[in-house]
Amino acid sequence: MSFHPTRVLVTGGTSGIGAHLVCLLAEQGALVATCGRDPDRLAETTRQRGVTGWITDLADPGSTAALVADTVVALGGLDLVVANAAVQHRQSFTGGWTAADSAAALTEVHTNLVGPVVLAAAAWPHLRRSGGVFTALTSALAYSPKKSAPVYCASKAGLGVFLRALRYQWQDADAAVTVQEALMPLVATPMTAGRDDGAMPAEQAARQILTGIARRVPVIPVGRARPFRVIHRLAPRITDAMLRDS
């Protein structure tokens, strides 16, 4: 598998799965651009990997559209977009809701759902020109949610539905653009730090995502998400019970 000389934008490429995607793509000869919110981590990523990067808040639609425009100028086009960036917060709806809780919920929805929506809209003309790929990471929690992070689960469920509808539109436009959902299990990242229940290594998850991208399959079930899909299809109450208190 080689991504040379693919022109790639990976959001949230300074840590976790995104950082491994950036590393692996750069090693395979891709021209890579990424973004992050932490200037120090972004500087380290661009210096070590030789990639292009910008400070971007994906919760801001204007910044997201500008990110695509800047990437196209820097790389000379766009062949692959990986919407990886996401945030997750714990919420309780049984009392004590604050303005800070509302702000955190809005950040989740804007980063996890609105961000990829704007990203797809901005990337469309460039991906259509190149016959490229748009890939976004969802989660098993979009299908069987956990009680501690309802807004995160809802945003990922919305993203999965959006990807299906987006695929219909781009297919009907007779465009040779592939739309993919990378369905993730629990992966060891800063977002899941402190959990000790068999999380998949982030580098292994990134490698499986890239394999699925190369194959241009509509859904890329990563790690335990593969058997999860089967069980959820046949007996959703079992997967609901498995993830409810995860």
Accessible surface in RSA format (square Angstrom, percent):
REM  Atomic radii and reference values for relative SASA: ProtOr
REM  Chains: A
REM  Algorithm: Lee & Richards
REM  Probe-radius: 1.40
REM  Slices: 20
REM RES _ NUM      All-atoms   Total-Side   Main-Chain    Non-polar    All polar
REM                ABS   REL    ABS   REL    ABS   REL    ABS   REL    ABS   REL
RES MET A   1   124.18  64.3  43.31  28.7  80.87 192.5  55.82  47.5  68.36  90.6
RES SER A   2    82.83  70.0  51.91  69.3  30.92  71.2  41.91  89.2  40.93  57.3
RES PHE A   3    14.66   7.3  13.33   8.3   1.33   3.4  14.66   8.9   0.00   0.0
RES HIS A   4   126.37  69.1 104.51  72.6  21.86  55.9  73.13  75.4  53.25  62.0
RES PRO A   5    87.09  63.5  82.57  75.3   4.52  16.4  82.57  68.2   4.52  28.1
RES THR A   6    28.57  20.3  24.93  25.3   3.64   8.7  11.64  15.6  16.93  25.6
RES ARG A   7    61.07  25.6  61.07  31.1   0.00   0.0  10.95  15.0  50.13  30.4
RES VAL A   8     0.00   0.0   0.00   0.0   0.00   0.0   0.00   0.0   0.00   0.0
RES LEU A   9     0.00   0.0   0.00   0.0   0.00   0.0   0.00   0.0   0.00   0.0
RES VAL A  10     0.00   0.0   0.00   0.0   0.00   0.0   0.00   0.0   0.00   0.0
RES THR A  11     1.84   1.3   1.84   1.9   0.00   0.0   0.34   0.5   1.50   2.3
RES GLY A  12    18.90  23.3   0.00   N/A  18.90  23.3  15.22  41.8   3.68   8.2
RES GLY A  13     0.00   0.0   0.00   N/A   0.00   0.0   0.00   0.0   0.00   0.0
RES THR A  14    17.14  12.2   4.87   4.9  12.27  29.2   0.00   0.0  17.14  25.9
RES SER A  15    35.83  30.3  27.31  36.4   8.52  19.6  11.88  25.3  23.95  33.6
RES GLY A  16    15.80  19.5   0.00   N/A  15.80  19.5   8.25  22.6   7.55  16.9
RES ILE A  17    17.29   9.8  14.56  10.8   2.73   6.6  14.56  10.5   2.73   7.4
RES GLY A  18     0.14   0.2   0.00   N/A   0.14   0.2   0.00   0.0   0.14   0.3
RES ALA A  19    30.69  28.2  26.05  40.2   4.64  10.6  26.58  37.4   4.11  10.9
RES HIS A  20    62.82  34.3  62.27  43.3   0.55   1.4  32.43  33.4  30.39  35.4
RES LEU A  21     0.00   0.0   0.00   0.0   0.00   0.0   0.00   0.0   0.00   0.0
RES VAL A  22     0.18   0.1   0.18   0.2   0.00   0.0   0.18   0.2   0.00   0.0
RES CYS A  23    18.06  13.7  17.93  20.0   0.13   0.3   2.24   5.7  15.82  17.1
RES LEU A  24     6.06   3.4   5.96   4.3   0.10   0.3   6.06   4.3   0.00   0.0
RES LEU A  25     0.00   0.0   0.00   0.0   0.00   0.0   0.00   0.0   0.00   0.0
RES ALA A  26    28.23  26.0  11.46  17.7  16.77  38.1  12.13  17.1  16.10  42.6
RES GLU A  27   125.15  71.8  84.66  64.0  40.49  96.4  46.19  89.3  78.95  64.5
RES GLN A  28    42.80  23.9  30.13  22.0  12.66  30.1  26.84  57.1  15.95  12.1
RES GLY A  29    29.53  36.4   0.00   N/A  29.53  36.4  24.08  66.1   5.45  12.2
RES ALA A  30    10.48   9.6   0.00   0.0  10.48  23.9   0.00   0.0  10.48  27.8
RES LEU A  31    87.91  49.0  85.39  61.1   2.52   6.3  87.91  61.7   0.00   0.0
RES VAL A  32     5.68   3.7   0.05   0.0   5.63  13.6   0.05   0.0   5.63  15.3
RES ALA A  33     0.00   0.0   0.00   0.0   0.00   0.0   0.00   0.0   0.00   0.0
RES THR A  34     0.00   0.0   0.00   0.0   0.00   0.0   0.00   0.0   0.00   0.0
RES CYS A  35     1.91   1.4   1.91   2.1   0.00   0.0   0.00   0.0   1.91   2.1
RES GLY A  36     7.37   9.1   0.00   N/A   7.37   9.1   7.37  20.2   0.00   0.0
RES ARG A  37   142.64  59.9 121.21  61.8  21.42  51.0  46.96  64.2  95.68  58.0
RES ASP A  38    51.60  36.1  48.43  48.2   3.17   7.5  11.29  26.6  40.31  40.2
RES PRO A  39    87.67  63.9  81.97  74.7   5.70  20.7  83.60  69.0   4.07  25.3
RES ASP A  40   117.01  82.0 109.25 108.7   7.76  18.4  31.40  73.9  85.61  85.4
RES ARG A  41   105.82  44.4 104.13  53.1   1.69   4.0  40.69  55.6  65.14  39.5
RES LEU A  42    12.23   6.8  12.23   8.7   0.00   0.0  12.23   8.6   0.00   0.0
RES ALA A  43    49.57  45.6  42.36  65.4   7.22  16.4  47.82  67.3   1.76   4.7
RES GLU A  44    77.56  44.5  77.37  58.5   0.18   0.4  14.69  28.4  62.86  51.3
RES THR A  45    16.37  11.6  12.82  13.0   3.56   8.5   7.53  10.1   8.85  13.4
RES THR A  46    34.07  24.2  28.30  28.7   5.76  13.7  15.39  20.7  18.68  28.2
RES ARG A  47   170.66  71.7 140.20  71.5  30.46  72.5  80.09 109.5  90.57  54.9
RES GLN A  48   108.44  60.6  74.25  54.3  34.20  81.4  27.72  59.0  80.73  61.2
RES ARG A  49   102.54  43.1  84.74  43.2  17.80  42.4  11.06  15.1  91.48  55.4
RES GLY A  50    70.33  86.7   0.00   N/A  70.33  86.7  35.70  98.0  34.63  77.5
RES VAL A  51    15.55  10.2   2.20   2.0  13.35  32.2   5.85   5.1   9.70  26.3
RES THR A  52    47.52  33.8  42.39  43.0   5.12  12.2  22.96  30.8  24.56  37.1
RES GLY A  53    22.55  27.8   0.00   N/A  22.55  27.8   0.00   0.0  22.55  50.5
RES TRP A  54    64.64  25.9  61.45  29.7   3.19   7.5  42.93  22.9  21.71  35.2
RES ILE A  55    95.68  54.4  68.89  51.3  26.79  64.6  68.89  49.6  26.79  72.7
RES THR A  56     9.69   6.9   4.50   4.6   5.19  12.4   3.96   5.3   5.73   8.7
RES ASP A  57    65.80  46.1  62.28  62.0   3.51   8.3  23.41  55.1  42.39  42.3
RES LEU A  58    17.71   9.9  13.88   9.9   3.82   9.6  13.88   9.8   3.82  10.3
RES ALA A  59    21.37  19.6  12.97  20.0   8.40  19.1  13.54  19.1   7.83  20.7
RES ASP A  60    64.46  45.2  61.35  61.1   3.11   7.4  19.03  44.8  45.44  45.3
RES PRO A  61    65.47  47.7  63.18  57.6   2.29   8.3  64.52  53.3   0.95   5.9
RES GLY A  62    48.92  60.3   0.00   N/A  48.92  60.3  39.60 108.7   9.32  20.9
RES SER A  63    34.98  29.6  26.26  35.0   8.72  20.1  10.52  22.4  24.46  34.3
RES THR A  64     0.07   0.0   0.07   0.1   0.00   0.0   0.05   0.1   0.02   0.0
RES ALA A  65    43.14  39.7  38.64  59.6   4.50  10.2  38.93  54.8   4.21  11.1
RES ALA A  66    48.63  44.7  42.06  64.9   6.56  14.9  47.93  67.5   0.70   1.8
RES LEU A  67     2.96   1.6   0.00   0.0   2.96   7.4   2.58   1.8   0.38   1.0
RES VAL A  68     1.55   1.0   1.55   1.4   0.00   0.0   1.55   1.3   0.00   0.0
RES ALA A  69    53.90  49.6  47.78  73.7   6.12  13.9  52.95  74.6   0.95   2.5
RES ASP A  70    60.45  42.3  57.20  56.9   3.25   7.7   6.67  15.7  53.78  53.6
RES THR A  71     0.00   0.0   0.00   0.0   0.00   0.0   0.00   0.0   0.00   0.0
RES VAL A  72    28.59  18.8  27.14  24.6   1.45   3.5  27.14  23.6   1.45   3.9
RES VAL A  73   126.79  83.4 103.21  93.4  23.57  56.8 109.24  94.9  17.54  47.6
RES ALA A  74    54.46  50.1  14.72  22.7  39.74  90.4  24.81  34.9  29.64  78.5
RES LEU A  75    21.58  12.0   9.08   6.5  12.50  31.4  12.62   8.9   8.97  24.1
RES GLY A  76    57.57  71.0   0.00   N/A  57.57  71.0  35.29  96.8  22.28  49.9
RES GLY A  77    11.38  14.0   0.00   N/A  11.38  14.0  11.38  31.2   0.00   0.0
RES LEU A  78     1.41   0.8   0.00   0.0   1.41   3.5   0.00   0.0   1.41   3.8
RES ASP A  79    30.10  21.1  27.76  27.6   2.35   5.5  13.31  31.3  16.80  16.8
RES LEU A  80     3.01   1.7   3.01   2.2   0.00   0.0   3.01   2.1   0.00   0.0
RES VAL A  81     0.00   0.0   0.00   0.0   0.00   0.0   0.00   0.0   0.00   0.0
RES VAL A  82     0.00   0.0   0.00   0.0   0.00   0.0   0.00   0.0   0.00   0.0
RES ALA A  83     5.94   5.5   2.56   4.0   3.38   7.7   2.85   4.0   3.09   8.2
RES ASN A  84    18.89  13.0  11.70  11.3   7.19  17.3   0.09   0.2  18.80  18.2
RES ALA A  85    21.42  19.7  11.16  17.2  10.26  23.3  15.13  21.3   6.30  16.7
RES ALA A  86    31.13  28.6   6.76  10.4  24.38  55.5   6.76   9.5  24.38  64.6
RES VAL A  87    19.62  12.9  17.26  15.6   2.36   5.7  19.62  17.0   0.00   0.0
RES GLN A  88    41.64  23.3  20.08  14.7  21.56  51.3   3.94   8.4  37.70  28.6
RES HIS A  89    70.70  38.6  66.11  45.9   4.59  11.7  47.37  48.8  23.32  27.1
RES ARG A  90   170.54  71.6 147.25  75.1  23.29  55.5  65.03  88.9 105.50  63.9
RES GLN A  91    17.54   9.8   1.49   1.1  16.04  38.2   7.37  15.7  10.17   7.7
RES SER A  92    63.51  53.7  49.96  66.7  13.55  31.2  45.62  97.2  17.89  25.1
RES PHE A  93   130.62  65.3  95.09  58.9  35.52  92.4  98.89  60.0  31.73  90.8
RES THR A  94   133.42  94.9  94.07  95.4  39.35  93.8  84.51 113.5  48.91  73.9
RES GLY A  95    56.93  70.2   0.00   N/A  56.93  70.2  37.00 101.6  19.93  44.6
RES GLY A  96    69.06  85.2   0.00   N/A  69.06  85.2  42.06 115.4  27.00  60.5
RES TRP A  97    96.97  38.9  67.98  32.9  28.99  68.1  60.40  32.2  36.57  59.3
RES THR A  98    70.07  49.8  61.95  62.8   8.13  19.4  66.11  88.8   3.96   6.0
RES ALA A  99    88.76  81.6  69.24 106.9  19.52  44.4  75.90 106.9  12.86  34.1
RES ALA A 100    73.02  67.1  59.04  91.1  13.98  31.8  66.20  93.2   6.82  18.1
RES ASP A 101    42.38  29.7  41.46  41.3   0.92   2.2   2.33   5.5  40.05  39.9
RES SER A 102    45.80  38.7  43.46  58.0   2.34   5.4  28.05  59.7  17.75  24.9
RES ALA A 103    56.70  52.1  50.80  78.4   5.90  13.4  54.95  77.4   1.75   4.6
RES ALA A 104    24.59  22.6  19.08  29.4   5.51  12.5  24.15  34.0   0.44   1.2
RES ALA A 105    15.74  14.5  15.55  24.0   0.19   0.4  15.74  22.2   0.00   0.0
RES LEU A 106   103.57  57.7 103.30  73.9   0.27   0.7 103.54  72.7   0.03   0.1
RES THR A 107    42.89  30.5  41.20  41.8   1.69   4.0  16.69  22.4  26.20  39.6
RES GLU A 108     0.00   0.0   0.00   0.0   0.00   0.0   0.00   0.0   0.00   0.0
RES VAL A 109    51.67  34.0  51.67  46.8   0.00   0.0  51.67  44.9   0.00   0.0
RES HIS A 110    64.95  35.5  64.81  45.0   0.14   0.4  31.58  32.5  33.38  38.8
RES THR A 111     8.79   6.2   7.79   7.9   0.99   2.4   6.90   9.3   1.89   2.9
RES ASN A 112     0.61   0.4   0.00   0.0   0.61   1.5   0.28   0.7   0.32   0.3
RES LEU A 113    43.17  24.0  43.17  30.9   0.00   0.0  43.17  30.3   0.00   0.0
RES VAL A 114    45.00  29.6  44.41  40.2   0.59   1.4  45.00  39.1   0.00   0.0
RES GLY A 115     3.06   3.8   0.00   N/A   3.06   3.8   2.93   8.0   0.14   0.3
RES PRO A 116     7.56   5.5   7.26   6.6   0.30   1.1   7.30   6.0   0.26   1.6
RES VAL A 117    53.07  34.9  52.01  47.1   1.06   2.6  52.01  45.2   1.06   2.9
RES VAL A 118    30.30  19.9  28.72  26.0   1.59   3.8  30.30  26.3   0.01   0.0
RES LEU A 119     2.74   1.5   2.74   2.0   0.00   0.0   2.74   1.9   0.00   0.0
RES ALA A 120     0.88   0.8   0.86   1.3   0.02   0.0   0.88   1.2   0.00   0.0
RES ALA A 121    71.67  65.9  49.65  76.6  22.01  50.1  59.10  83.2  12.57  33.3
RES ALA A 122    25.54  23.5   9.63  14.9  15.91  36.2  21.34  30.0   4.20  11.1
RES ALA A 123     0.00   0.0   0.00   0.0   0.00   0.0   0.00   0.0   0.00   0.0
RES TRP A 124    55.82  22.4  55.82  27.0   0.00   0.0  31.97  17.0  23.85  38.7
RES PRO A 125    57.19  41.7  50.78  46.3   6.41  23.3  54.17  44.7   3.02  18.8
RES HIS A 126    38.08  20.8  36.01  25.0   2.07   5.3  24.35  25.1  13.74  16.0
RES LEU A 127     0.00   0.0   0.00   0.0   0.00   0.0   0.00   0.0   0.00   0.0
RES ARG A 128   118.33  49.7 103.97  53.0  14.35  34.2  25.89  35.4  92.44  56.0
RES ARG A 129   180.55  75.8 143.77  73.3  36.78  87.6  77.67 106.2 102.88  62.3
RES SER A 130    42.46  35.9   5.24   7.0  37.23  85.8  16.54  35.2  25.92  36.3
RES GLY A 131    18.63  23.0   0.00   N/A  18.63  23.0  11.73  32.2   6.90  15.5
RES GLY A 132     2.14   2.6   0.00   N/A   2.14   2.6   2.14   5.9   0.00   0.0
RES VAL A 133     7.99   5.3   7.99   7.2   0.00   0.0   7.99   6.9   0.00   0.0
RES PHE A 134     0.00   0.0   0.00   0.0   0.00   0.0   0.00   0.0   0.00   0.0
RES THR A 135     0.00   0.0   0.00   0.0   0.00   0.0   0.00   0.0   0.00   0.0
RES ALA A 136     0.00   0.0   0.00   0.0   0.00   0.0   0.00   0.0   0.00   0.0
RES LEU A 137     7.16   4.0   7.08   5.1   0.08   0.2   7.08   5.0   0.08   0.2
RES THR A 138     2.00   1.4   0.02   0.0   1.98   4.7   0.02   0.0   1.98   3.0
RES SER A 139     9.81   8.3   9.81  13.1   0.00   0.0   2.73   5.8   7.08   9.9
RES ALA A 140     9.55   8.8   9.55  14.7   0.00   0.0   9.55  13.4   0.00   0.0
RES LEU A 141    21.96  12.2  21.42  15.3   0.54   1.4  21.42  15.0   0.54   1.5
RES ALA A 142    17.63  16.2   1.98   3.1  15.66  35.6   2.12   3.0  15.51  41.1
RES TYR A 143    92.68  43.3  73.62  41.9  19.06  49.6  58.36  43.9  34.32  42.3
RES SER A 144     0.00   0.0   0.00   0.0   0.00   0.0   0.00   0.0   0.00   0.0
RES PRO A 145    73.99  53.9  67.46  61.5   6.53  23.7  67.51  55.7   6.48  40.3
RES LYS A 146     8.51   4.2   6.43   3.9   2.08   5.0   0.59   0.5   7.92   8.4
RES LYS A 147   132.65  64.7 108.60  66.6  24.05  57.3  78.41  70.6  54.24  57.8
RES SER A 148    21.49  18.2  15.40  20.6   6.09  14.0  21.27  45.3   0.22   0.3
RES ALA A 149     0.00   0.0   0.00   0.0   0.00   0.0   0.00   0.0   0.00   0.0
RES PRO A 150    45.06  32.8  37.97  34.6   7.09  25.8  40.78  33.7   4.28  26.6
RES VAL A 151    22.13  14.6  20.31  18.4   1.82   4.4  22.07  19.2   0.05   0.1
RES TYR A 152    12.32   5.7  12.32   7.0   0.00   0.0   0.41   0.3  11.91  14.7
RES CYS A 153     4.59   3.5   3.70   4.1   0.89   2.1   4.01  10.2   0.58   0.6
RES ALA A 154    64.85  59.6  49.52  76.4  15.33  34.9  56.96  80.2   7.89  20.9
RES SER A 155     3.39   2.9   0.00   0.0   3.39   7.8   3.06   6.5   0.33   0.5
RES LYS A 156     7.11   3.5   7.11   4.4   0.00   0.0   1.55   1.4   5.56   5.9
RES ALA A 157    36.50  33.6  31.52  48.6   4.98  11.3  34.58  48.7   1.92   5.1
RES GLY A 158    24.72  30.5   0.00   N/A  24.72  30.5  20.63  56.6   4.10   9.2
RES LEU A 159     1.35   0.8   1.35   1.0   0.00   0.0   1.35   0.9   0.00   0.0
RES GLY A 160     6.93   8.6   0.00   N/A   6.93   8.6   6.75  18.5   0.19   0.4
RES VAL A 161    98.16  64.6  97.21  88.0   0.94   2.3  97.29  84.5   0.87   2.3
RES PHE A 162    45.02  22.5  39.43  24.4   5.59  14.6  44.68  27.1   0.34   1.0
RES LEU A 163     0.57   0.3   0.57   0.4   0.00   0.0   0.57   0.4   0.00   0.0
RES ARG A 164   132.37  55.6 132.37  67.5   0.00   0.0  33.34  45.6  99.03  60.0
RES ALA A 165    46.92  43.1  45.24  69.8   1.68   3.8  45.82  64.5   1.11   2.9
RES LEU A 166    16.37   9.1  13.43   9.6   2.94   7.4  15.94  11.2   0.43   1.2
RES ARG A 167    35.12  14.7  34.85  17.8   0.27   0.6  19.18  26.2  15.94   9.7
RES TYR A 168   119.49  55.8 118.27  67.3   1.22   3.2  95.72  71.9  23.77  29.3
RES GLN A 169   126.80  70.9 118.04  86.3   8.76  20.9  32.08  68.3  94.71  71.8
RES TRP A 170    15.57   6.2  15.47   7.5   0.10   0.2   6.09   3.2   9.48  15.4
RES GLN A 171   103.81  58.0  89.31  65.3  14.49  34.5  34.49  73.4  69.32  52.6
RES ASP A 172   122.66  85.9  92.86  92.4  29.80  70.5  31.36  73.8  91.30  91.1
RES ALA A 173    36.14  33.2  19.74  30.5  16.40  37.3  32.03  45.1   4.12  10.9
RES ASP A 174   135.64  95.0 101.73 101.3  33.91  80.2  36.13  85.0  99.51  99.2
RES ALA A 175    15.49  14.2   0.00   0.0  15.49  35.2   3.18   4.5  12.31  32.6
RES ALA A 176    79.24  72.9  58.36  90.1  20.88  47.5  72.75 102.4   6.49  17.2
RES VAL A 177    13.03   8.6   0.00   0.0  13.03  31.4   0.56   0.5  12.47  33.8
RES THR A 178    24.67  17.5  19.80  20.1   4.87  11.6  13.07  17.6  11.60  17.5
RES VAL A 179     2.59   1.7   0.50   0.5   2.09   5.0   0.50   0.4   2.09   5.7
RES GLN A 180     0.00   0.0   0.00   0.0   0.00   0.0   0.00   0.0   0.00   0.0
RES GLU A 181     7.51   4.3   7.51   5.7   0.00   0.0   1.11   2.2   6.40   5.2
RES ALA A 182     0.00   0.0   0.00   0.0   0.00   0.0   0.00   0.0   0.00   0.0
RES LEU A 183     3.30   1.8   3.30   2.4   0.00   0.0   3.30   2.3   0.00   0.0
RES MET A 184    11.32   5.9  10.78   7.1   0.54   1.3  10.78   9.2   0.54   0.7
RES PRO A 185    20.77  15.1   6.29   5.7  14.48  52.6  12.51  10.3   8.26  51.3
RES LEU A 186    47.85  26.6  32.52  23.3  15.33  38.5  37.85  26.6   9.99  26.9
RES VAL A 187     6.98   4.6   4.52   4.1   2.46   5.9   4.52   3.9   2.46   6.7
RES ALA A 188    52.10  47.9  39.72  61.3  12.39  28.2  43.22  60.9   8.88  23.5
RES THR A 189    23.73  16.9  13.72  13.9  10.01  23.9  18.08  24.3   5.65   8.5
RES PRO A 190    86.78  63.2  63.81  58.2  22.97  83.5  70.54  58.2  16.25 101.0
RES MET A 191    81.75  42.3  45.72  30.3  36.03  85.8  54.81  46.6  26.94  35.7
RES THR A 192    17.81  12.7  12.38  12.6   5.43  12.9  13.73  18.4   4.08   6.2
RES ALA A 193    80.75  74.2  47.79  73.7  32.97  75.0  56.86  80.1  23.89  63.3
RES GLY A 194    85.30 105.2   0.00   N/A  85.30 105.2  43.30 118.8  42.00  94.1
RES ARG A 195    69.83  29.3  46.58  23.7  23.25  55.4  32.55  44.5  37.28  22.6
RES ASP A 196   146.30 102.5 114.11 113.6  32.19  76.1  36.72  86.4 109.58 109.3
RES ASP A 197    75.24  52.7  55.47  55.2  19.77  46.7  44.79 105.4  30.45  30.4
RES GLY A 198    48.39  59.7   0.00   N/A  48.39  59.7  29.81  81.8  18.58  41.6
RES ALA A 199    28.32  26.0   7.33  11.3  20.99  47.7   7.33  10.3  20.99  55.6
RES MET A 200    19.44  10.1  14.98   9.9   4.46  10.6  18.88  16.1   0.56   0.7
RES PRO A 201    75.95  55.4  71.88  65.5   4.07  14.8  75.95  62.7   0.00   0.0
RES ALA A 202    10.35   9.5   5.95   9.2   4.40  10.0   5.95   8.4   4.40  11.7
RES GLU A 203    72.21  41.5  70.76  53.5   1.45   3.5  16.68  32.3  55.54  45.3
RES GLN A 204    86.77  48.5  83.27  60.9   3.50   8.3  27.41  58.3  59.36  45.0
RES ALA A 205     0.00   0.0   0.00   0.0   0.00   0.0   0.00   0.0   0.00   0.0
RES ALA A 206     0.00   0.0   0.00   0.0   0.00   0.0   0.00   0.0   0.00   0.0
RES ARG A 207   117.06  49.2 116.03  59.1   1.03   2.4  45.01  61.5  72.05  43.7
RES GLN A 208    61.08  34.2  56.64  41.4   4.44  10.6  27.20  57.9  33.88  25.7
RES ILE A 209     0.00   0.0   0.00   0.0   0.00   0.0   0.00   0.0   0.00   0.0
RES LEU A 210     0.54   0.3   0.54   0.4   0.00   0.0   0.54   0.4   0.00   0.0
RES THR A 211    46.25  32.9  46.18  46.8   0.07   0.2  28.74  38.6  17.51  26.5
RES GLY A 212     4.85   6.0   0.00   N/A   4.85   6.0   4.45  12.2   0.40   0.9
RES ILE A 213     5.09   2.9   3.48   2.6   1.60   3.9   3.48   2.5   1.60   4.4
RES ALA A 214    55.31  50.9  22.05  34.0  33.26  75.7  30.08  42.4  25.23  66.8
RES ARG A 215   169.34  71.1 142.31  72.5  27.03  64.4  46.74  63.9 122.60  74.3
RES ARG A 216   105.36  44.2  89.59  45.7  15.76  37.5  38.74  52.9  66.62  40.4
RES VAL A 217    53.03  34.9  51.87  47.0   1.16   2.8  53.03  46.1   0.00   0.0
RES PRO A 218    72.36  52.7  71.91  65.5   0.46   1.7  72.36  59.7   0.00   0.0
RES VAL A 219    37.41  24.6  29.40  26.6   8.01  19.3  29.40  25.5   8.01  21.7
RES ILE A 220     7.37   4.2   7.24   5.4   0.14   0.3   7.37   5.3   0.00   0.0
RES PRO A 221    14.13  10.3  11.90  10.8   2.23   8.1  11.90   9.8   2.23  13.9
RES VAL A 222     0.00   0.0   0.00   0.0   0.00   0.0   0.00   0.0   0.00   0.0
RES GLY A 223    26.52  32.7   0.00   N/A  26.52  32.7  18.77  51.5   7.75  17.4
RES ARG A 224   159.61  67.0 154.71  78.9   4.90  11.7  63.16  86.3  96.45  58.5
RES ALA A 225     0.66   0.6   0.00   0.0   0.66   1.5   0.66   0.9   0.00   0.0
RES ARG A 226   142.48  59.8 141.72  72.2   0.77   1.8  53.86  73.6  88.62  53.7
RES PRO A 227    68.81  50.1  63.83  58.2   4.98  18.1  68.78  56.8   0.03   0.2
RES PHE A 228    17.93   9.0  14.02   8.7   3.91  10.2  17.55  10.6   0.38   1.1
RES ARG A 229    80.35  33.7  75.09  38.3   5.26  12.5  11.49  15.7  68.86  41.7
RES VAL A 230    72.38  47.6  72.38  65.5   0.00   0.0  72.38  62.9   0.00   0.0
RES ILE A 231    62.13  35.4  59.71  44.5   2.42   5.8  62.13  44.7   0.00   0.0
RES HIS A 232    44.49  24.3  42.44  29.5   2.04   5.2  26.70  27.5  17.79  20.7
RES ARG A 233   151.30  63.5 122.11  62.2  29.18  69.5  66.69  91.1  84.60  51.3
RES LEU A 234   142.75  79.5 110.83  79.3  31.92  80.2 113.22  79.5  29.53  79.5
RES ALA A 235    31.17  28.7  26.42  40.8   4.75  10.8  31.17  43.9   0.00   0.0
RES PRO A 236    60.07  43.8  60.07  54.8   0.00   0.0  60.07  49.6   0.00   0.0
RES ARG A 237   208.91  87.7 202.83 103.4   6.08  14.5  74.45 101.7 134.46  81.5
RES ILE A 238    93.66  53.3  89.62  66.8   4.04   9.7  93.46  67.3   0.20   0.5
RES THR A 239     0.02   0.0   0.02   0.0   0.00   0.0   0.02   0.0   0.00   0.0
RES ASP A 240    60.59  42.4  58.61  58.3   1.98   4.7  24.14  56.8  36.45  36.4
RES ALA A 241    74.92  68.9  50.71  78.2  24.21  55.1  56.81  80.0  18.10  48.0
RES MET A 242   110.42  57.2  80.76  53.4  29.66  70.6  83.31  70.8  27.11  35.9
RES LEU A 243    33.07  18.4  33.07  23.7   0.00   0.0  33.07  23.2   0.00   0.0
RES ARG A 244   128.49  54.0 128.29  65.4   0.21   0.5  39.75  54.3  88.75  53.8
RES ASP A 245    91.45  64.1  60.80  60.5  30.65  72.5  36.72  86.4  54.73  54.6
RES SER A 246    39.78  33.6  13.03  17.4  26.75  61.6  31.74  67.6   8.04  11.3
END  Absolute sums over single chains surface
CHAIN  1 A    11402.6       8898.9       2503.7       6675.5       4727.1
END  Absolute sums over all chains
TOTAL         11402.6       8898.9       2503.7       6675.5       4727.1
